[in-house]
Amino acid sequence: MSAMPMTTAIQAETTEEPRRRIKSRIGEVEIVDSNVLTFPRGLLGFDGRSEYAVLNLPNPGMERFKLLQSLDDPGLGFIVTEAASAANEIDPNDLQDAYKQCDVRPCDALTLLIVSARREAEGVALSANLRAPIVVDVPRRIGRQHVMSNGRYPIRFEL
């Protein structure tokens, strides 16, 4: 459950805002400052990497996913999706608690899930980490990865 969809929360690529070129996992791309998020505490296991850009993936059919690309480390990026992909799996009370602990008003929050892709015999399996969602304060462009206090959430929720 997020207050606004990723497509409206993160600026469209057609904006007139100044652009800068960065190296990313998907090649060299241009970004606008409004697509940059700051994570003062970093992401879990990735301290010292505090600036990330939200990028569209170049693959057709992957519109519901974005790349959360580190600006500090061109080789570091995470596929993310809105928590709405698993809306029925996350208790709204737990999300409200996450927003409170992250000091984000629910109306300003965008909740993202980190997605993992695994090759299996049948193809690629996608799963999302429900235990540690990313809470973004959209107006301030500040993010924080929050570990849910309720241990019932899986790290690998099949999408």
C-alpha positions, 0 to 999 in steps of 0.5 A: 500500500503506497500513497501514490504510484511510482509513475507519479511519485518519480518524475517522468523522463520528459521533464525540462529539469537539468539532467546529468549522466551516470553509469548504471547497471543498465549502461550510461543514462541521463537522470534528473535530480527529482529522480534522486533519493537520499538514504541517510542510513544507506540500505541494509548491508550497503552502508556508505551508499546513500544516493540512488536514482530511480530508473526505468528498465529497458525491457518491454513488459517490465513497466511495474519494476524500476531500477534503484541505482546507486550513484555511489557505486555504478555496479550496485542497483536493485530492482524494485516494485511498489508494495501494491504488488503484494498489497493483500500480504502486508497488514495496513497496521504494520505499514502505518507502524513503518511510516511512523518509525520512518517519520513519514506521513502516510499521504507522503509515503511510497513503499517499495519492495526489493525484487530478486530474480532467480533462474529456474528450470521453468524460467525466471522466478521473481520474489519480493522482500516483504520483511524489509520494505523501502519507505520513501518520503516523496516530497523530501526524496528521502528513503529508509529501509525498514525491517518489519517488527512482525516476523511473519513477512517472508524475504522471498514472496513469490510475485 
